[in-house]
Amino acid sequence: MSNGTDKPTAKVEPLRKAHPCPECGRQSVRDHYPFCSERCRSLDLNRWLSGSYAIPVSDDEAKAGEND
């Protein structure tokens, strides 16, 4: 079915490039970006909430903070 104009169709590109899931390495999906599934998203959230992603502080930095 033609509308009278023979314009080529535009190429539609996704908003974000698909990246590997940070948990398992599978391709990420739009609904759970940047993860591949709800399971991987929940695993990451659990690590944040349990404090696994805390940045360790060296003894020198801890002592410097006490002097303030």
All heavy atoms as TSV, in Angstrom:
chain	resi	resn	atom	element	x	y	z
A	1	MET	N	N	0.842	-1.168	0.000
A	1	MET	CA	C	0.000	0.000	0.000
A	1	MET	C	C	0.891	1.236	0.000
A	1	MET	O	O	1.734	1.405	0.857
A	1	MET	CB	C	-0.890	-0.048	1.243
A	1	MET	CG	C	-1.952	0.953	1.245
A	1	MET	SD	S	-3.062	0.488	2.594
A	1	MET	CE	C	-4.363	1.528	2.209
A	2	SER	N	N	0.704	2.115	-0.930
A	2	SER	CA	C	1.544	3.295	-1.076
A	2	SER	C	C	0.724	4.543	-0.822
A	2	SER	O	O	-0.449	4.615	-1.172
A	2	SER	CB	C	2.135	3.324	-2.492
A	2	SER	OG	O	2.890	4.495	-2.675
A	3	ASN	N	N	1.363	5.538	-0.202
A	3	ASN	CA	C	0.659	6.785	0.071
A	3	ASN	C	C	0.932	7.829	-1.015
A	3	ASN	O	O	0.649	9.001	-0.841
A	3	ASN	CB	C	1.014	7.317	1.452
A	3	ASN	CG	C	2.490	7.625	1.600
A	3	ASN	OD1	O	3.264	7.492	0.648
A	3	ASN	ND2	N	2.884	8.031	2.788
A	4	GLY	N	N	1.519	7.419	-2.122
A	4	GLY	CA	C	1.777	8.335	-3.217
A	4	GLY	C	C	3.194	8.858	-3.254
A	4	GLY	O	O	3.632	9.384	-4.259
A	5	THR	N	N	3.937	8.740	-2.151
A	5	THR	CA	C	5.335	9.158	-2.135
A	5	THR	C	C	6.201	7.928	-1.948
A	5	THR	O	O	5.843	7.003	-1.229
A	5	THR	CB	C	5.616	10.159	-0.993
A	5	THR	OG1	O	5.326	9.532	0.239
A	5	THR	CG2	C	4.789	11.422	-1.144
A	6	ASP	N	N	7.305	7.906	-2.625
A	6	ASP	CA	C	8.206	6.754	-2.528
A	6	ASP	C	C	9.448	7.111	-1.730
A	6	ASP	O	O	10.565	6.983	-2.197
A	6	ASP	CB	C	8.586	6.265	-3.930
A	6	ASP	CG	C	7.398	5.683	-4.672
A	6	ASP	OD1	O	6.550	5.072	-3.996
A	6	ASP	OD2	O	7.324	5.852	-5.903
A	7	LYS	N	N	9.256	7.581	-0.506
A	7	LYS	CA	C	10.376	7.926	0.380
A	7	LYS	C	C	10.928	6.660	1.008
A	7	LYS	O	O	10.161	5.776	1.390
A	7	LYS	CB	C	9.935	8.882	1.488
A	7	LYS	CG	C	9.550	10.251	0.998
A	7	LYS	CD	C	9.179	11.129	2.163
A	7	LYS	CE	C	8.765	12.503	1.689
A	7	LYS	NZ	N	8.369	13.352	2.812
A	8	PRO	N	N	12.229	6.567	1.114
A	8	PRO	CA	C	12.784	5.399	1.815
A	8	PRO	C	C	12.437	5.476	3.300
A	8	PRO	O	O	12.305	6.555	3.868
A	8	PRO	CB	C	14.290	5.527	1.598
A	8	PRO	CG	C	14.525	6.943	1.220
A	8	PRO	CD	C	13.241	7.464	0.625
A	9	THR	N	N	12.266	4.316	3.903
A	9	THR	CA	C	11.936	4.294	5.327
A	9	THR	C	C	13.164	4.684	6.145
A	9	THR	O	O	14.300	4.368	5.791
A	9	THR	CB	C	11.463	2.895	5.758
A	9	THR	OG1	O	12.477	1.958	5.439
A	9	THR	CG2	C	10.173	2.525	5.063
A	10	ALA	N	N	12.925	5.401	7.211
A	10	ALA	CA	C	14.019	5.859	8.076
A	10	ALA	C	C	14.505	4.709	8.943
A	10	ALA	O	O	13.722	3.864	9.388
A	10	ALA	CB	C	13.548	7.003	8.962
A	11	LYS	N	N	15.784	4.678	9.162
A	11	LYS	CA	C	16.363	3.659	10.036
A	11	LYS	C	C	16.211	4.126	11.485
A	11	LYS	O	O	16.652	5.206	11.841
A	11	LYS	CB	C	17.843	3.456	9.712
A	11	LYS	CG	C	18.484	2.377	10.532
A	11	LYS	CD	C	19.925	2.190	10.163
A	11	LYS	CE	C	20.562	1.149	11.041
A	11	LYS	NZ	N	21.985	1.019	10.776
A	12	VAL	N	N	15.573	3.319	12.301
A	12	VAL	CA	C	15.341	3.666	13.698
A	12	VAL	C	C	16.397	2.968	14.539
A	12	VAL	O	O	16.564	1.752	14.470
A	12	VAL	CB	C	13.928	3.234	14.149
A	12	VAL	CG1	C	13.725	3.558	15.618
A	12	VAL	CG2	C	12.877	3.896	13.288
A	13	GLU	N	N	17.114	3.735	15.318
A	13	GLU	CA	C	18.148	3.169	16.189
A	13	GLU	C	C	17.655	3.171	17.627
A	13	GLU	O	O	16.911	4.058	18.022
A	13	GLU	CB	C	19.428	3.984	16.075
A	13	GLU	CG	C	20.052	3.892	14.703
A	13	GLU	CD	C	21.448	4.482	14.663
A	13	GLU	OE1	O	22.118	4.501	15.708
A	13	GLU	OE2	O	21.841	4.904	13.578
A	14	PRO	N	N	18.067	2.185	18.421
A	14	PRO	CA	C	17.647	2.146	19.827
A	14	PRO	C	C	18.215	3.332	20.599
A	14	PRO	O	O	19.211	3.932	20.207
A	14	PRO	CB	C	18.231	0.827	20.339
A	14	PRO	CG	C	19.288	0.449	19.372
A	14	PRO	CD	C	18.948	1.094	18.056
A	15	LEU	N	N	17.556	3.673	21.702
A	15	LEU	CA	C	17.995	4.789	22.531
A	15	LEU	C	C	19.339	4.521	23.174
A	15	LEU	O	O	20.149	5.410	23.334
A	15	LEU	CB	C	16.955	5.078	23.612
A	15	LEU	CG	C	15.584	5.510	23.096
A	15	LEU	CD1	C	14.620	5.651	24.265
A	15	LEU	CD2	C	15.680	6.812	22.335
A	16	ARG	N	N	19.578	3.288	23.587
A	16	ARG	CA	C	20.838	2.903	24.217
A	16	ARG	C	C	21.390	1.686	23.505
A	16	ARG	O	O	20.636	0.844	23.044
A	16	ARG	CB	C	20.646	2.492	25.670
A	16	ARG	CG	C	19.985	3.449	26.532
A	16	ARG	CD	C	19.898	2.815	27.933
A	16	ARG	NE	N	19.289	3.728	28.832
A	16	ARG	CZ	C	18.174	3.491	29.492
A	16	ARG	NH1	N	17.558	2.358	29.373
A	16	ARG	NH2	N	17.675	4.390	30.297
A	17	LYS	N	N	22.681	1.578	23.492
A	17	LYS	CA	C	23.295	0.364	22.978
A	17	LYS	C	C	23.126	-0.731	24.022
A	17	LYS	O	O	23.180	-0.468	25.222
A	17	LYS	CB	C	24.782	0.580	22.721
A	17	LYS	CG	C	25.058	1.505	21.576
A	17	LYS	CD	C	26.545	1.626	21.365
A	17	LYS	CE	C	26.837	2.561	20.224
A	17	LYS	NZ	N	28.276	2.685	19.984
A	18	ALA	N	N	22.904	-1.944	23.559
A	18	ALA	CA	C	22.798	-3.071	24.484
A	18	ALA	C	C	24.191	-3.410	25.002
A	18	ALA	O	O	25.157	-3.459	24.247
A	18	ALA	CB	C	22.190	-4.273	23.779
A	19	HIS	N	N	24.309	-3.574	26.290
A	19	HIS	CA	C	25.572	-3.912	26.938
A	19	HIS	C	C	25.406	-5.238	27.664
A	19	HIS	O	O	24.296	-5.636	27.994
A	19	HIS	CB	C	25.966	-2.832	27.951
A	19	HIS	CG	C	26.303	-1.531	27.338
A	19	HIS	ND1	N	27.481	-1.298	26.677
A	19	HIS	CD2	C	25.604	-0.375	27.256
A	19	HIS	CE1	C	27.508	-0.059	26.232
A	19	HIS	NE2	N	26.363	0.517	26.568
A	20	PRO	N	N	26.509	-5.890	27.976
A	20	PRO	CA	C	26.402	-7.128	28.765
A	20	PRO	C	C	25.896	-6.829	30.176
A	20	PRO	O	O	26.205	-5.788	30.754
A	20	PRO	CB	C	27.829	-7.664	28.809
A	20	PRO	CG	C	28.631	-6.849	27.885
A	20	PRO	CD	C	27.859	-5.611	27.555
A	21	CYS	N	N	25.140	-7.740	30.706
A	21	CYS	CA	C	24.631	-7.632	32.074
A	21	CYS	C	C	25.821	-7.639	33.039
A	21	CYS	O	O	26.709	-8.480	32.924
A	21	CYS	CB	C	23.707	-8.812	32.353
A	21	CYS	SG	S	23.122	-8.925	34.051
A	22	PRO	N	N	25.872	-6.708	34.004
A	22	PRO	CA	C	26.991	-6.677	34.941
A	22	PRO	C	C	27.034	-7.892	35.882
A	22	PRO	O	O	28.069	-8.181	36.476
A	22	PRO	CB	C	26.784	-5.393	35.736
A	22	PRO	CG	C	25.442	-4.896	35.411
A	22	PRO	CD	C	24.962	-5.592	34.191
A	23	GLU	N	N	25.941	-8.607	36.002
A	23	GLU	CA	C	25.905	-9.781	36.888
A	23	GLU	C	C	26.355	-11.060	36.190
A	23	GLU	O	O	27.179	-11.791	36.703
A	23	GLU	CB	C	24.490	-9.996	37.438
A	23	GLU	CG	C	24.090	-9.009	38.494
A	23	GLU	CD	C	24.943	-9.116	39.739
A	23	GLU	OE1	O	25.240	-10.234	40.192
A	23	GLU	OE2	O	25.309	-8.061	40.268
A	24	CYS	N	N	25.779	-11.340	35.008
A	24	CYS	CA	C	26.022	-12.638	34.381
A	24	CYS	C	C	26.667	-12.553	33.001
A	24	CYS	O	O	27.115	-13.558	32.479
A	24	CYS	CB	C	24.717	-13.422	34.268
A	24	CYS	SG	S	23.540	-12.703	33.110
A	25	GLY	N	N	26.701	-11.363	32.402
A	25	GLY	CA	C	27.347	-11.205	31.110
A	25	GLY	C	C	26.437	-11.393	29.905
A	25	GLY	O	O	26.848	-11.151	28.782
A	26	ARG	N	N	25.186	-11.816	30.117
A	26	ARG	CA	C	24.260	-11.943	28.983
A	26	ARG	C	C	23.863	-10.556	28.495
A	26	ARG	O	O	24.077	-9.562	29.185
A	26	ARG	CB	C	23.012	-12.722	29.392
A	26	ARG	CG	C	23.294	-14.202	29.583
A	26	ARG	CD	C	22.031	-14.965	29.812
A	26	ARG	NE	N	21.507	-14.612	31.132
A	26	ARG	CZ	C	20.433	-15.121	31.677
A	26	ARG	NH1	N	19.726	-16.008	31.023
A	26	ARG	NH2	N	20.035	-14.764	32.879
A	27	GLN	N	N	23.249	-10.492	27.312
A	27	GLN	CA	C	22.844	-9.219	26.734
A	27	GLN	C	C	21.763	-8.563	27.590
A	27	GLN	O	O	20.807	-9.212	28.018
A	27	GLN	CB	C	22.327	-9.468	25.312
A	27	GLN	CG	C	22.339	-8.269	24.445
A	27	GLN	CD	C	23.747	-7.792	24.099
A	27	GLN	OE1	O	24.750	-8.355	24.505
A	27	GLN	NE2	N	23.821	-6.734	23.377
A	28	SER	N	N	21.878	-7.264	27.854
A	28	SER	CA	C	20.882	-6.557	28.649
A	28	SER	C	C	19.605	-6.367	27.834
A	28	SER	O	O	19.629	-6.405	26.603
A	28	SER	CB	C	21.420	-5.195	29.090
A	28	SER	OG	O	21.690	-4.388	27.967
A	29	VAL	N	N	18.493	-6.178	28.533
A	29	VAL	CA	C	17.210	-5.942	27.877
A	29	VAL	C	C	16.640	-4.626	28.366
A	29	VAL	O	O	16.950	-4.152	29.460
A	29	VAL	CB	C	16.199	-7.093	28.130
A	29	VAL	CG1	C	16.674	-8.380	27.501
A	29	VAL	CG2	C	15.944	-7.285	29.604
A	30	ARG	N	N	15.806	-4.020	27.555
A	30	ARG	CA	C	15.279	-2.688	27.844
A	30	ARG	C	C	14.501	-2.624	29.166
A	30	ARG	O	O	14.627	-1.664	29.923
A	30	ARG	CB	C	14.389	-2.251	26.688
A	30	ARG	CG	C	13.896	-0.863	26.818
A	30	ARG	CD	C	13.071	-0.482	25.614
A	30	ARG	NE	N	13.008	0.949	25.552
A	30	ARG	CZ	C	12.990	1.633	24.454
A	30	ARG	NH1	N	13.022	1.023	23.301
A	30	ARG	NH2	N	12.928	2.941	24.488
A	31	ASP	N	N	13.686	-3.639	29.442
A	31	ASP	CA	C	12.854	-3.609	30.653
A	31	ASP	C	C	13.656	-3.648	31.946
A	31	ASP	O	O	13.194	-3.185	32.982
A	31	ASP	CB	C	11.878	-4.786	30.653
A	31	ASP	CG	C	10.829	-4.666	29.562
A	31	ASP	OD1	O	10.645	-3.552	29.038
A	31	ASP	OD2	O	10.207	-5.685	29.229
A	32	HIS	N	N	14.855	-4.215	31.919
A	32	HIS	CA	C	15.662	-4.366	33.138
A	32	HIS	C	C	17.025	-3.694	33.015
A	32	HIS	O	O	17.933	-4.032	33.764
A	32	HIS	CB	C	15.851	-5.862	33.449
A	32	HIS	CG	C	14.577	-6.603	33.587
A	32	HIS	ND1	N	13.709	-6.420	34.631
A	32	HIS	CD2	C	13.981	-7.526	32.788
A	32	HIS	CE1	C	12.661	-7.195	34.486
A	32	HIS	NE2	N	12.794	-7.872	33.369
A	33	TYR	N	N	17.183	-2.779	32.082
A	33	TYR	CA	C	18.481	-2.164	31.785
A	33	TYR	C	C	19.150	-1.638	33.047
A	33	TYR	O	O	18.482	-1.032	33.865
A	33	TYR	CB	C	18.292	-1.012	30.794
A	33	TYR	CG	C	19.587	-0.491	30.253
A	33	TYR	CD1	C	20.216	-1.129	29.207
A	33	TYR	CD2	C	20.194	0.622	30.804
A	33	TYR	CE1	C	21.416	-0.664	28.706
A	33	TYR	CE2	C	21.391	1.091	30.315
A	33	TYR	CZ	C	21.995	0.445	29.261
A	33	TYR	OH	O	23.189	0.902	28.780
A	34	PRO	N	N	20.407	-1.879	33.287
A	34	PRO	CA	C	21.409	-2.500	32.442
A	34	PRO	C	C	21.516	-4.004	32.636
A	34	PRO	O	O	22.488	-4.618	32.215
A	34	PRO	CB	C	22.690	-1.812	32.876
A	34	PRO	CG	C	22.511	-1.600	34.342
A	34	PRO	CD	C	21.032	-1.285	34.487
A	35	PHE	N	N	20.530	-4.600	33.269
A	35	PHE	CA	C	20.561	-6.032	33.549
A	35	PHE	C	C	19.783	-6.813	32.501
A	35	PHE	O	O	19.046	-6.243	31.707
A	35	PHE	CB	C	19.993	-6.309	34.946
A	35	PHE	CG	C	20.705	-5.545	36.015
A	35	PHE	CD1	C	20.176	-4.380	36.530
A	35	PHE	CD2	C	21.931	-5.969	36.487
A	35	PHE	CE1	C	20.852	-3.655	37.493
A	35	PHE	CE2	C	22.615	-5.252	37.452
A	35	PHE	CZ	C	22.075	-4.093	37.957
A	36	CYS	N	N	19.918	-8.145	32.534
A	36	CYS	CA	C	19.231	-8.995	31.562
A	36	CYS	C	C	17.897	-9.509	32.099
A	36	CYS	O	O	17.052	-9.933	31.326
A	36	CYS	CB	C	20.118	-10.162	31.157
A	36	CYS	SG	S	20.402	-11.329	32.499
A	37	SER	N	N	17.717	-9.477	33.412
A	37	SER	CA	C	16.501	-10.037	33.998
A	37	SER	C	C	16.243	-9.423	35.376
A	37	SER	O	O	17.101	-8.759	35.955
A	37	SER	CB	C	16.639	-11.554	34.147
A	37	SER	OG	O	17.667	-11.848	35.080
A	38	GLU	N	N	15.065	-9.687	35.882
A	38	GLU	CA	C	14.710	-9.235	37.232
A	38	GLU	C	C	15.595	-9.911	38.271
A	38	GLU	O	O	15.946	-9.318	39.286
A	38	GLU	CB	C	13.233	-9.523	37.503
A	38	GLU	CG	C	12.756	-8.999	38.838
A	38	GLU	CD	C	12.826	-7.474	38.949
A	38	GLU	OE1	O	12.657	-6.780	37.941
A	38	GLU	OE2	O	13.063	-6.982	40.082
A	39	ARG	N	N	15.992	-11.161	38.020
A	39	ARG	CA	C	16.854	-11.887	38.949
A	39	ARG	C	C	18.189	-11.170	39.116
A	39	ARG	O	O	18.638	-10.935	40.248
A	39	ARG	CB	C	17.087	-13.308	38.448
A	39	ARG	CG	C	18.017	-14.108	39.328
A	39	ARG	CD	C	18.326	-15.486	38.714
A	39	ARG	NE	N	19.291	-16.187	39.517
A	39	ARG	CZ	C	20.620	-16.019	39.423
A	39	ARG	NH1	N	21.121	-15.177	38.554
A	39	ARG	NH2	N	21.429	-16.695	40.204
A	40	CYS	N	N	18.829	-10.804	38.013
A	40	CYS	CA	C	20.125	-10.123	38.096
A	40	CYS	C	C	19.975	-8.749	38.731
A	40	CYS	O	O	20.828	-8.312	39.496
A	40	CYS	CB	C	20.768	-10.017	36.714
A	40	CYS	SG	S	21.450	-11.585	36.126
A	41	ARG	N	N	18.883	-8.080	38.441
A	41	ARG	CA	C	18.618	-6.766	39.053
A	41	ARG	C	C	18.483	-6.913	40.567
A	41	ARG	O	O	19.035	-6.128	41.342
A	41	ARG	CB	C	17.350	-6.172	38.466
A	41	ARG	CG	C	16.954	-4.862	39.093
A	41	ARG	CD	C	15.691	-4.364	38.502
A	41	ARG	NE	N	16.047	-3.624	37.303
A	41	ARG	CZ	C	15.266	-2.769	36.705
A	41	ARG	NH1	N	14.056	-2.566	37.138
A	41	ARG	NH2	N	15.678	-2.114	35.661
A	42	SER	N	N	17.773	-7.937	41.011
A	42	SER	CA	C	17.579	-8.172	42.448
A	42	SER	C	C	18.881	-8.561	43.139
A	42	SER	O	O	19.131	-8.146	44.275
A	42	SER	CB	C	16.534	-9.264	42.665
A	42	SER	OG	O	15.286	-8.840	42.174
A	43	LEU	N	N	19.712	-9.364	42.472
A	43	LEU	CA	C	21.008	-9.725	43.054
A	43	LEU	C	C	21.864	-8.482	43.294
A	43	LEU	O	O	22.491	-8.339	44.342
A	43	LEU	CB	C	21.756	-10.690	42.133
A	43	LEU	CG	C	21.236	-12.117	42.072
A	43	LEU	CD1	C	21.946	-12.887	40.965
A	43	LEU	CD2	C	21.426	-12.795	43.401
A	44	ASP	N	N	21.882	-7.575	42.337
A	44	ASP	CA	C	22.658	-6.353	42.473
A	44	ASP	C	C	22.108	-5.475	43.600
A	44	ASP	O	O	22.864	-4.946	44.411
A	44	ASP	CB	C	22.655	-5.584	41.151
A	44	ASP	CG	C	23.535	-4.364	41.214
A	44	ASP	OD1	O	24.776	-4.529	41.233
A	44	ASP	OD2	O	22.995	-3.242	41.240
A	45	LEU	N	N	20.792	-5.341	43.664
A	45	LEU	CA	C	20.173	-4.550	44.727
A	45	LEU	C	C	20.505	-5.144	46.097
A	45	LEU	O	O	20.821	-4.414	47.043
A	45	LEU	CB	C	18.664	-4.493	44.537
A	45	LEU	CG	C	17.888	-3.740	45.611
A	45	LEU	CD1	C	18.323	-2.279	45.677
A	45	LEU	CD2	C	16.395	-3.842	45.350
A	46	ASN	N	N	20.479	-6.459	46.217
A	46	ASN	CA	C	20.818	-7.119	47.480
A	46	ASN	C	C	22.251	-6.796	47.896
A	46	ASN	O	O	22.527	-6.561	49.076
A	46	ASN	CB	C	20.623	-8.631	47.361
A	46	ASN	CG	C	20.895	-9.333	48.663
A	46	ASN	OD1	O	20.439	-8.896	49.712
A	46	ASN	ND2	N	21.646	-10.421	48.608
A	47	ARG	N	N	23.174	-6.775	46.932
A	47	ARG	CA	C	24.566	-6.430	47.262
A	47	ARG	C	C	24.671	-4.999	47.769
A	47	ARG	O	O	25.420	-4.711	48.689
A	47	ARG	CB	C	25.450	-6.644	46.040
A	47	ARG	CG	C	25.699	-8.097	45.766
A	47	ARG	CD	C	26.811	-8.284	44.762
A	47	ARG	NE	N	26.994	-9.691	44.510
A	47	ARG	CZ	C	26.594	-10.300	43.406
A	47	ARG	NH1	N	26.017	-9.616	42.448
A	47	ARG	NH2	N	26.784	-11.585	43.261
A	48	TRP	N	N	23.928	-4.083	47.144
A	48	TRP	CA	C	23.949	-2.689	47.616
A	48	TRP	C	C	23.397	-2.591	49.041
A	48	TRP	O	O	23.973	-1.917	49.897
A	48	TRP	CB	C	23.105	-1.796	46.704
A	48	TRP	CG	C	23.843	-1.303	45.509
A	48	TRP	CD1	C	23.737	-1.755	44.233
A	48	TRP	CD2	C	24.831	-0.268	45.483
A	48	TRP	NE1	N	24.587	-1.062	43.412
A	48	TRP	CE2	C	25.271	-0.141	44.151
A	48	TRP	CE3	C	25.391	0.564	46.454
A	48	TRP	CZ2	C	26.233	0.784	43.765
A	48	TRP	CZ3	C	26.338	1.485	46.058
A	48	TRP	CH2	C	26.748	1.585	44.738
A	49	LEU	N	N	22.267	-3.248	49.271
A	49	LEU	CA	C	21.619	-3.144	50.581
A	49	LEU	C	C	22.404	-3.832	51.691
A	49	LEU	O	O	22.327	-3.423	52.853
A	49	LEU	CB	C	20.205	-3.704	50.500
A	49	LEU	CG	C	19.252	-2.934	49.574
A	49	LEU	CD1	C	17.909	-3.639	49.492
A	49	LEU	CD2	C	19.090	-1.499	50.019
A	50	SER	N	N	23.160	-4.874	51.357
A	50	SER	CA	C	23.931	-5.578	52.375
A	50	SER	C	C	25.293	-4.930	52.622
A	50	SER	O	O	26.021	-5.335	53.518
A	50	SER	CB	C	24.119	-7.042	51.988
A	50	SER	OG	O	24.927	-7.143	50.834
A	51	GLY	N	N	25.659	-3.935	51.827
A	51	GLY	CA	C	26.913	-3.228	52.033
A	51	GLY	C	C	28.102	-3.846	51.331
A	51	GLY	O	O	29.244	-3.467	51.596
A	52	SER	N	N	27.877	-4.768	50.414
A	52	SER	CA	C	28.985	-5.413	49.699
A	52	SER	C	C	29.732	-4.455	48.784
A	52	SER	O	O	30.870	-4.712	48.427
A	52	SER	CB	C	28.470	-6.585	48.865
A	52	SER	OG	O	27.938	-7.568	49.706
A	53	TYR	N	N	29.090	-3.386	48.368
A	53	TYR	CA	C	29.721	-2.441	47.456
A	53	TYR	C	C	30.402	-1.284	48.180
A	53	TYR	O	O	30.758	-0.301	47.577
A	53	TYR	CB	C	28.700	-1.872	46.472
A	53	TYR	CG	C	28.258	-2.845	45.414
A	53	TYR	CD1	C	26.938	-2.881	45.003
A	53	TYR	CD2	C	29.142	-3.715	44.816
A	53	TYR	CE1	C	26.519	-3.752	44.015
A	53	TYR	CE2	C	28.738	-4.597	43.837
A	53	TYR	CZ	C	27.421	-4.602	43.433
A	53	TYR	OH	O	27.015	-5.460	42.460
A	54	ALA	N	N	30.600	-1.388	49.477
A	54	ALA	CA	C	31.245	-0.323	50.243
A	54	ALA	C	C	32.705	-0.172	49.820
A	54	ALA	O	O	33.387	-1.150	49.528
A	54	ALA	CB	C	31.171	-0.624	51.730
A	55	ILE	N	N	33.176	1.051	49.792
A	55	ILE	CA	C	34.565	1.332	49.433
A	55	ILE	C	C	35.405	1.235	50.694
A	55	ILE	O	O	35.153	1.935	51.681
A	55	ILE	CB	C	34.701	2.734	48.807
A	55	ILE	CG1	C	33.857	2.807	47.541
A	55	ILE	CG2	C	36.157	3.061	48.528
A	55	ILE	CD1	C	33.751	4.185	46.955
A	56	PRO	N	N	36.409	0.364	50.700
A	56	PRO	CA	C	37.229	0.219	51.900
A	56	PRO	C	C	38.068	1.474	52.154
A	56	PRO	O	O	38.506	2.143	51.222
A	56	PRO	CB	C	38.122	-0.980	51.590
A	56	PRO	CG	C	38.098	-1.121	50.118
A	56	PRO	CD	C	36.823	-0.528	49.627
A	57	VAL	N	N	38.274	1.792	53.417
A	57	VAL	CA	C	39.058	2.958	53.818
A	57	VAL	C	C	40.359	2.468	54.431
A	57	VAL	O	O	40.365	1.578	55.273
A	57	VAL	CB	C	38.272	3.812	54.845
A	57	VAL	CG1	C	39.089	4.987	55.309
A	57	VAL	CG2	C	36.958	4.249	54.263
A	58	SER	N	N	41.463	3.059	53.995
A	58	SER	CA	C	42.752	2.660	54.562
A	58	SER	C	C	42.929	3.306	55.937
A	58	SER	O	O	42.236	4.253	56.294
A	58	SER	CB	C	43.892	3.068	53.626
A	58	SER	OG	O	44.002	4.465	53.577
A	59	ASP	N	N	43.869	2.812	56.720
A	59	ASP	CA	C	44.107	3.338	58.065
A	59	ASP	C	C	44.496	4.809	58.025
A	59	ASP	O	O	44.092	5.581	58.884
A	59	ASP	CB	C	45.213	2.542	58.757
A	59	ASP	CG	C	44.761	1.132	59.115
A	59	ASP	OD1	O	43.534	0.924	59.232
A	59	ASP	OD2	O	45.619	0.253	59.266
A	60	ASP	N	N	45.289	5.237	57.052
A	60	ASP	CA	C	45.715	6.635	56.949
A	60	ASP	C	C	44.527	7.561	56.760
A	60	ASP	O	O	44.455	8.623	57.369
A	60	ASP	CB	C	46.703	6.820	55.788
A	60	ASP	CG	C	48.013	6.088	56.024
A	60	ASP	OD1	O	48.320	5.779	57.190
A	60	ASP	OD2	O	48.718	5.822	55.032
A	61	GLU	N	N	43.560	7.160	55.928
A	61	GLU	CA	C	42.383	7.989	55.693
A	61	GLU	C	C	41.489	8.035	56.927
A	61	GLU	O	O	40.896	9.058	57.235
A	61	GLU	CB	C	41.606	7.458	54.494
A	61	GLU	CG	C	42.334	7.635	53.176
A	61	GLU	CD	C	41.605	6.972	52.025
A	61	GLU	OE1	O	40.513	6.407	52.243
A	61	GLU	OE2	O	42.136	7.003	50.914
A	62	ALA	N	N	41.398	6.930	57.653
A	62	ALA	CA	C	40.575	6.889	58.856
A	62	ALA	C	C	41.136	7.806	59.931
A	62	ALA	O	O	40.419	8.532	60.609
A	62	ALA	CB	C	40.466	5.457	59.375
A	63	LYS	N	N	42.467	7.830	60.100
A	63	LYS	CA	C	43.098	8.693	61.086
A	63	LYS	C	C	42.963	10.153	60.712
A	63	LYS	O	O	42.772	11.011	61.570
A	63	LYS	CB	C	44.573	8.337	61.229
A	63	LYS	CG	C	44.801	6.991	61.894
A	63	LYS	CD	C	46.267	6.645	61.940
A	63	LYS	CE	C	46.459	5.255	62.518
A	63	LYS	NZ	N	47.870	4.825	62.445
A	64	ALA	N	N	43.048	10.469	59.440
A	64	ALA	CA	C	42.915	11.857	58.983
A	64	ALA	C	C	41.513	12.368	59.263
A	64	ALA	O	O	41.319	13.536	59.598
A	64	ALA	CB	C	43.229	11.967	57.498
A	65	GLY	N	N	40.504	11.503	59.156
A	65	GLY	CA	C	39.127	11.900	59.419
A	65	GLY	C	C	38.879	12.160	60.899
A	65	GLY	O	O	38.004	12.952	61.263
A	66	GLU	N	N	39.607	11.526	61.787
A	66	GLU	CA	C	39.425	11.711	63.236
A	66	GLU	C	C	39.954	13.060	63.710
A	66	GLU	O	O	39.500	13.597	64.697
A	66	GLU	CB	C	40.142	10.587	63.983
A	66	GLU	CG	C	39.512	9.224	63.781
A	66	GLU	CD	C	40.309	8.113	64.437
A	66	GLU	OE1	O	41.356	8.399	65.041
A	66	GLU	OE2	O	39.888	6.959	64.320
A	67	ASN	N	N	40.935	13.620	62.997
A	67	ASN	CA	C	41.531	14.890	63.416
A	67	ASN	C	C	40.674	16.094	63.079
A	67	ASN	O	O	40.965	17.189	63.548
A	67	ASN	CB	C	42.923	15.063	62.772
A	67	ASN	CG	C	43.912	14.021	63.270
A	67	ASN	OD1	O	43.742	13.506	64.379
A	67	ASN	ND2	N	44.897	13.723	62.468
A	68	ASP	N	N	39.657	15.925	62.258
A	68	ASP	CA	C	38.814	17.076	61.849
A	68	ASP	C	C	37.920	17.553	62.935
A	68	ASP	O	O	37.428	17.057	63.774
A	68	ASP	CB	C	37.989	16.721	60.602
A	68	ASP	CG	C	38.875	16.562	59.381
A	68	ASP	OD1	O	40.006	17.073	59.395
A	68	ASP	OD2	O	38.417	15.918	58.433
